[in-house]
Amino acid sequence: MNDLLGIMLVTLIIWAGLFAYVYRVDRKVRRLEMEDL
Amino acid sequence: MGTVLRWVLFVWMAVIIWAAFYYAPAASGFQGQSSRIVFFHVPTAWVATLAFLVSCIASIRYLRSRDPKEDIRASVAGALGLTFAILATVTGSIFARIMWGSYWNWDPRETSITFLLLIYAAYFALRAAIADPERRATMSAVYAILAFVTVPFLVFVVPRIYWSLHPDTIINTQGRIKMDSRMFQVLMGSLVGFTGVFSWLYSLECRVEGIRRRRQHEVL
């Protein structure tokens, strides 16, 4: 595996992790907003 | 942001990441593959500037309407602006290490971003120092407007009038775009993607802060 592929995979993993985290927070916030209604 | 749009953003950014490494060529005149950092460095700097602008607009609107929602918008945009400015500094520093052998050179770009980071860090110090919510909102709105006045100078003017190690900006001093077409496509795609990420984080943070304040108000 060359360096470029390695850096690309790490960047993709960071993006996927960030997306999953924000997505989860978004769902939780939606639930809290429903509770507040 | 709707569910479909969120997944579109996920795929879009994944494609941009692939394109940044495999579709766009490495620019000539740069050490190895170091030029590829432009696809992440420029969008983070762009989002930081956009966020500071949003913070300034929300602050003006707060002073006119005294609506607490505008204060939330201003502080959230300021926090995101500061975060993205730090990311732009880190990516720029990595590039500096590869190209010039040192993470920090006190280049005009690096000096101006340091000032910008300090100015916006002071915004949050100010917010933390005032207990009364209304007074805090008013004082920080005035500060955010004054802080934004420095942004065009520190981001666009200062780095262009002094000699700098920094590569030519995308639109150079002659007002022309000097970049390979495939690199330009990826950069534009990345700018769109990062703007999407910012708008998602911004709306989410505003909602979180709204819930927090509502609940705090109920407790009091």
Interface residues (C-beta under 8 A of the other chain):
Chain A: D3 L4 L5 I7 M8 T11 L12 W15 A16 F19 V22 Y23 V25 D26 V29 L32 E33 D36
Chain B: M1 R6 L9 F10 M13 A14 I17 W18 A20 F21 Y22 Q33 F40 W200 L201 L204 R207 V208 I211 R214
